[in-house]
């Protein structure tokens, strides 16, 4: 089963009661002569359905003939994960700790599952029929020199120039003169941007040719000609409502 098909099933799942910290394992890999996977979930906000989806995703890859071993990488949405062999014969999925460079991998899939859910929900909040386009956290992004503190932001995504480019461009809208000055921009990785501005990670799968406008509690996604309407009750719509209630 393809990642696109599995993502479609993720979108149909309904969150259930939150999980407590637990270790979960696949059950269907050994029949293909392949080690089972083990994943650790500690974020109580991750629903059972998303954990089940990820286990099924791993089992499906093995059923399709893929072979995994320790020290391999695995892309899940935008997340770059690593596979490690355990002493008792399992394959453990590890992820970046989202705190430092160089990357430190930890025994967890919390960020992997939360980011995948949030990025997919942002795109599916739009009335326009668009699909998420997941970059890699290793991809580059152009950022304004004041990106860490900017409060009125425009995130613009173009078609990537190459395999290392995410297509994203971060503009500080309060620096009107600097917006046209190349010396006011620099390149960094999406991972570095995620460390410095974690609240922006949920927008990284918005597809090319769209822009995300952020000013305090207001979040708008803009198309080539106008703002794209958000579905009532959707993730983005609820984020806007909650933000305005707090303002």
Residue pairs with C-beta under 8 A, 6 or more apart in sequence:
1 60
1 64
3 57
4 131
6 53
6 56
6 57
6 60
7 120
7 132
9 53
9 56
10 49
10 50
10 53
10 116
10 117
10 120
11 120
11 124
13 47
13 49
13 50
13 52
13 53
14 47
14 49
15 47
15 49
15 50
16 47
16 48
16 49
17 47
17 48
18 44
18 45
18 46
18 47
19 41
19 44
19 46
19 47
19 48
19 51
20 44
21 40
21 41
21 42
21 44
22 40
22 41
23 38
23 39
23 40
23 41
24 38
24 39
24 40
24 41
24 51
24 55
25 36
25 37
25 38
25 39
25 55
25 90
26 36
26 37
26 55
26 58
26 59
26 62
27 36
27 55
27 59
28 59
28 62
28 63
29 35
29 36
29 37
29 58
29 59
29 62
30 36
32 62
32 63
34 62
34 67
34 68
35 68
35 85
35 89
35 90
35 91
36 90
36 91
37 55
37 58
37 68
37 90
37 91
37 92
37 93
38 86
38 90
38 91
38 92
38 93
39 51
39 54
39 55
39 92
39 93
39 109
40 92
40 107
40 108
40 109
41 51
41 108
41 109
41 110
41 113
42 108
42 110
43 110
43 113
43 114
45 114
46 110
46 113
46 114
46 117
50 113
50 116
50 117
51 113
54 76
54 109
54 112
54 113
57 76
58 93
61 68
62 68
68 74
68 83
68 91
69 83
69 85
69 91
70 83
70 84
70 85
70 91
71 82
71 83
71 84
72 82
72 83
73 80
73 81
73 82
73 83
74 81
74 82
74 83
74 93
75 81
75 134
75 136
76 112
76 116
77 112
77 115
77 116
77 119
77 120
77 132
77 134
77 205
78 115
78 116
78 119
78 134
78 135
78 136
78 137
78 190
78 201
78 204
78 205
79 95
79 96
79 111
79 112
79 115
79 116
79 137
80 96
80 136
80 137
80 138
81 93
81 94
81 95
81 105
81 109
81 112
82 93
82 94
82 95
82 105
83 91
83 92
83 93
83 94
84 91
84 92
84 94
85 91
85 92
86 92
92 107
93 109
93 112
94 105
94 106
94 107
94 108
95 105
95 106
95 108
95 109
95 110
95 111
95 112
96 103
96 104
96 105
96 106
96 111
96 137
96 191
97 103
97 104
97 105
97 106
98 111
98 194
98 195
98 198
99 195
100 195
101 189
101 191
101 192
101 195
103 191
115 201
115 202
118 201
118 202
118 235
119 132
119 134
119 201
119 202
119 203
119 204
119 205
120 132
120 205
121 202
121 234
121 235
121 236
122 202
122 203
122 205
122 206
122 235
122 236
123 130
123 131
123 132
123 205
123 206
123 207
124 231
124 234
124 235
125 230
125 231
125 234
125 235
125 236
125 237
126 221
126 228
126 229
126 230
126 231
126 236
127 228
127 229
127 230
127 231
128 223
128 228
128 229
130 207
130 210
131 207
132 205
132 206
132 207
133 205
133 206
133 207
133 208
134 204
134 205
135 160
135 166
135 167
135 168
135 190
135 204
135 205
136 166
136 190
137 189
137 190
137 191
137 194
138 164
138 189
138 190
138 191
139 160
139 164
139 165
139 166
139 189
139 190
140 164
140 165
140 166
140 187
140 188
140 189
140 190
141 166
141 168
141 169
141 170
141 187
141 188
141 189
141 190
141 193
142 168
142 169
142 170
142 185
142 186
142 187
143 170
143 185
143 186
143 187
143 188
143 193
144 150
144 170
144 171
144 172
144 175
144 178
144 184
144 185
145 178
145 184
145 185
145 186
146 172
146 175
147 170
147 172
147 193
147 196
147 197
148 196
148 197
150 170
150 172
150 173
150 174
150 175
151 174
151 215
151 216
152 172
152 173
152 174
152 214
152 215
153 170
153 171
153 172
153 173
153 200
153 212
153 213
153 214
153 215
154 170
154 171
154 173
154 211
154 212
154 213
154 214
155 168
155 169
155 170
155 171
155 200
155 203
155 206
155 211
155 212
155 214
156 168
156 169
156 171
156 211
157 166
157 167
157 168
157 169
157 206
157 207
157 208
157 209
157 210
157 211
158 167
158 169
158 208
158 209
159 167
159 208
159 209
160 166
160 167
160 208
161 167
166 190
166 204
167 208
168 190
168 204
169 185
170 193
171 179
172 178
172 179
173 179
173 215
175 184
178 184
190 204
193 200
194 200
194 201
194 204
200 214
203 212
206 212
206 221
209 223
209 224
210 221
210 222
210 223
210 228
211 221
211 222
212 219
212 220
212 221
212 222
213 219
213 220
213 221
213 222
216 243
216 247
217 240
217 242
217 243
217 244
217 246
217 247
218 240
218 243
218 244
219 236
219 239
219 240
219 243
220 227
221 227
221 228
221 230
221 236
222 228
230 236
230 237
230 240
231 237
